[in-house]
Amino acid sequence: MKKVVLLDVDGVLVTPGGYRAALHATLNHFATLMGAIHFDFHEEKIAELEKRGIFSEWDMVPVLLGAAWDDILAKVGNENLPSDLKLAAIEIGRRMNGYVSEDLIIPDFEILPNIYPTESALQQGCFPHLPEDLRRSLLRDSRNVHFSHTTRLFQNFSLGSRVFSEAYNLPAEVETESFLQTHDTSNLTDEMLAKLLQPDVHLASITARPSAPPKDVATSHIGYAPEAEAALKLVGLADIPLIGYGRLEYYEKQHGVAAASLLKPSPVQSLAAVTAAFTGSEWSSIQAAAEWQASGCLNSLFLSLPREFELFVVEDTMGGICSTQAAGEVLQQNGFDVKVYALGLTSGSAAKAEAFDKAGVVHYKTWETLIAGMGL
């Protein structure tokens, strides 16, 4: 039977050392502005955010910085703080007077549908000790490098100075090599690749990583960072269909539909990936999946899919699993005989294993055991 395998990138295809390094570098850039202090956020603290549904470092950085600043300002006061993050960091550093934060508490807030976690935090009044203008500067528009200082710095560290300037047509804020190039590592061996690249196995990647627009459209790539493409090239899967954030952002710009509403856990991203895995067409697959979201109907492109197949998703968090399970239900309701298999990859993380256990998802510590579980 034909198999479709949807693959997440970070924590699945690659060990995302680059993003983690860029996260810490961004936070410590602000720490240096505050007076050469050091923010030490352990991996389990970051895994706690992932368990709560905060998967992107674009959201993690402002949430962690907000928690640190909120703790400090509760002790030293927040009068007359500027809204500019750089100036605020310098002023907060002046007021600390030797105060050192201990274990920071990330406020509990609901991630609202179709908006990003930082916007949810802003709407729900998180970090109340930050003045309103500073809160908005920190938490609003976390996907906009022109507005969000944290995202701009994070992208600078992730991409490196040269690629950052080329991708966004902006001057680099710090001179640095690409942390993605120097810190990311592939999780796949040649033997694993050979098992995935079998004739009846149709692969596609679903990721929240920034990416270029769909391969099959001719458009400017300014404003799009090819981070997902770099990861697929690293692991030897550069030619498989990719439904990354940039692809969905391109659809948003063409049709005015928020990319956040198309991104996992929405079924749209996985529906598009399933269709692209069979057809090879990213753009028409995204349009077809988004059309289903708007109308509740599958268009003629879905007629090119086999009526019976197995659908696997390999994820290290629940976002893509929820997306693929919902996509499978859509296909089943429209007459497809689709069996859906959700497989979690923990790489030994207790927090990830706990999240999968809570959701009843079969999970594996290594790719070797996971591929065996797929029957490849």
N, C-alpha and C positions, 0 to 999 in steps of 0.2 A: 504493500500500500504506500502511496505517496505520503511523504512527510513534509510539513512546513516547520521550520525551526526559527523562532524569533529570538534574537540575541541582544541583550543589553550590552552596553560597552563597559562602563566603569564598575569594577568589582566582578565582572564576568569575563569579558574578553581581555581586559587589561587590569592590572593592579594600578589604581590611579594615584601613583605617587606624585605626579605633577600637580594635580588639583589640590591635594593635601598640602604639598609644599607651598603652593601659591596662596592657599588659605592662610597658613601660618605667616607667610611673608607679608601678606596684606595687613593682617592684624598687628604684626610687629612693626610695620611701617607707622601705624598710628601710635603704637606704644612708644616708639622712638621719639615721635613728635611730643609725646607726653613727658619725656624726660628720661629716656634710656631704660625704661622699665621693660619687662618681658611678659607677654601673655602666654600662659602655658595651658592650652586646652588639650586634654588627653583624648586619644582616639575613642574611648568609650563615651566621652561627652558628645563627640560628634556622632557616634553610632546612636546615641539617645535621640538626637535630632532626626536621624533617618527613620528610626522606629516610630516617630511621631508624624512621619510623612513629609519631612523637610529634607529633600534629597539633593538639592542643588547648592553648591558653594556660594552662588550668587545670593541665596537667601541666608545661608549659614553665617556668612561673614557679618552682615549687618545685625543679625540676631545675637550673635556672640558679642560683638562690639557693643550693642545696645545693653546687653546684660551687664557687661563690665562697667560701662559708663553709668548705668542706672544705680548700681551698687555704690559707686564712688560718690555720685551726686547726692544720694540719700544721706551721706555723711558730711559732705563739704558744702552743699547748697548749689543752686543752679541759676542764681540771679545773673542777668546780663550776659548770658552765654551767646556767642554768635551762632548762626545757622550753618555757616560753612564748616564742613567736617574738619578740615585741616586746622583752621583757627580755633575751633572748639577743642580739638585734641590738645593744642598748645595751652589753652587757658585751663582746661581740666587738669593738666599736668602741674600747672602752677599752684593750683588749689589743693593738691593731694597732701602735701606736707608730710610725706612719709607713710601715708595710709596704703595698706596692701590688702587687696581683695583676697578672700579665701575661696572656697568652692562656690562657684556662681550658680545661682538658680535660674534656669531658663523658664520664663513664665509660661503657664499652660494656657494655650489659646487654640481655638478651633480654626482649622484651615478651611476657609470658605470656598464653595464651589466656583470654579472658573476664574479665580484670581490667585496670584502667587502668595506664598506664605508671608512675605514681608508686608504686603498690603493687608492681609488678614490681621497681622499683629498691629498694624497702624490703626485699622478700623476698630479693634477691640481694646485700644487704650494701653497696650503694653509699654513698659518702660516709662511710667508716669513721672519720674523725676527728671526726664529730659524735657526742656522747653518745647512747646509744640512745633515751632519752626525747625528746630534741630531734629526732632523726631521725624518730621516729614522729609527732611533732607537725607536722613539715614535710611528710611524704610520705603519711601515711594520709588516707583519706576526702577526696580532692581534689575530689569532687563535692558535698561537704556544706558549705554556707556556715556552718552552725552550729559545725562542728568546725575547718575549715581556714581559718586566718587569711589565707593568701595568696589563696585563692579569694574570701573575703569582701571583701577589699580590691579585688581585680580586678573583681568584680561591681559594687562601689561606683563605681569609675572608669568602667566600661563603661556602666552604666545611668544614672549620675547619682544624686545623693543622693535626690531625691524618688521616682523610680521604684524605686530599690533598696529604700527603706523600704516602699513599697507592695507590691512583689513578695514580699518575705521577712518582712514584719512585724518588721523589726529597725531599730534606730536607725542612721543613717548614721555611718560612722567618719570620713569626710572629707567636707567640703562641696565638691561639684564638679558641673559640668554633665555631660551624657552624652557620653562620648568617641565612642560609636557615632553619635550625631547630628552631631557636629562634625567627625569624621574619616573616616567611611565615604563612598565615592563609588560610583556605579553604573557598571558596565562595559558597559551596554547602551544603544544609541541607539534612537530611535523606529523607525528602519528595521529594526534587528535584532529588536525586539519584534514588529513586524508579520510578519516571517518566521517567528518562533517560534509566533505565535498564529494559525496556519492551522487550518482545520477538521479535517484529518486528522492533526494533530500534537497528541498528548496529553502534557501537561507535568506533572511533579511535582518537588518538591525533596527531596533527601536531604542532611541536614546534621547535624553534631554540635553545632550551636548550640543553646543553651537555647531552649525554646519553651513555649507554653501547652499544655495537654492537647489531645487531638483536638477539632476544631471541632464534631463531632457528638455530644459528650457534655456534659451539664450538671453542672459541678462547680466547686468553689472553685479560683481561680487563685493562691491564696497558696502561695508556694514555687516558682512557675514564672515565669521571666523571659522575656518575649515578644521575644527578640532576633532569632530567625529571622523572625518576622512583620514586624519593623521593616525587615529587609533586603529582603524580598519587596515590601513597600510602596514602599521607596525605588526599586526598579528597575521598578515597574509590573506586578508579578506577584502582587499580594496575594490573588488569588482562586484560584490553582492549589493543588492538594493539597500538603500539607507533611508529611513524615515527619521531624520534628526530635527532638532529644534529649528534650524535655519530653513528647512523645507516647509515646516508649518508656519514659520514667520513670513515666508514668501507668500503663502496662501492668504495669510492675514492681510498683507499689503495689497493683494489683488482683489479680495472679496470683503474685507472689513470684518472678518470673523476672528475673534481673539485667539491667538495661538494657544493660550492657556486652556481654552475649552476643547482643543484638539489633542493636547498632549496627554500621555498617560497620567492618571488612570482612566482617562476617557477611552472608550473603545475605538474612537476614530483612528488613533495612531496605529493600533494593531490591525484594524480592518485594512488600512492603507498598506501596511507592511505585508499582510497575507496576499493581497492582490498583486503587489509589486513583486513578491517572491515568485509568483507564477508567470506574470506578464513581462517583468523587467522594466515596466514603465512606472517611474516614481510619480510624475506629475498627474497623469490621468488617474492613478490609484488614490492619491491624496484628494483629488477633486471628487472622485466617486464616493469615498468614505465620508467626506464632509457633506456631500449631497444627501447621503443616508441620514446624517445627524439633523439636517434641516427638514427632510421630508418623511423620514421613516421608511423609505423605499430604497431597495438596491437597484442601481441602474444596470444597463446592459453589459458593462464591463465585467460584472460578476458572472455572466454567462460563460466567460472563458475559463473559469475555475472548474476543476474536477468536482463532481458532486459528492465524492467521498474522499476524505484524507484525514490524516492525523495532524494535529496542531500542537506543537510544543513551544513553550516559552521558558527561557533560561534567564533568571533574574537574581539579584542579590537583595532586592527590596520588593515590597508588595505592589508598587505602582504599576509596573509592566505586567505583573501577574493579573491584577484586577482588570487591566485594560484588555488583555488577551482572553481572559475568561468571559468578559462581557462581549467581546467580538465574536467568540465562539457561539454564544447564545444567540446573537443576531443572525449568524449564518444558519444555525439549527432551526430558528424560527422561520427561515426562508427556504427550507427544504434541503439544506446541505446535511449530509451525514458526516459530521465532524466530531472527532473525539479530541478533547482538550486535555493536555497534560502540563501542569504547572510544576516546574522544577526550580527549587531554590539552591543557590550556591552561597555557602556561608564563609568559606575560606577560614574556618575555625572561629568565627566571631560568635560569642555567646549571645550577644544582643540580637544578631540576625537570626540565629537558630530559634531564639525565644519568639521572635515575631512570626516566623514561619510556623512554629508549633501552634501558636495561638490561632493562626488562620487555617490550620489543618493542611499545610503545604508540605509535600515531601521535599526534603532538602539533603544536600550532600556537602561534605567538607572540601572535596577536590573535584577537578574536572575528570580525572580518571574514573572515579566512582560514578559521577553523573552520566558520563557517556555510556558506561555499562548499564546504568539504569534506563537509558533511552533505547537500549537494544541495538546500538550501532556497532 
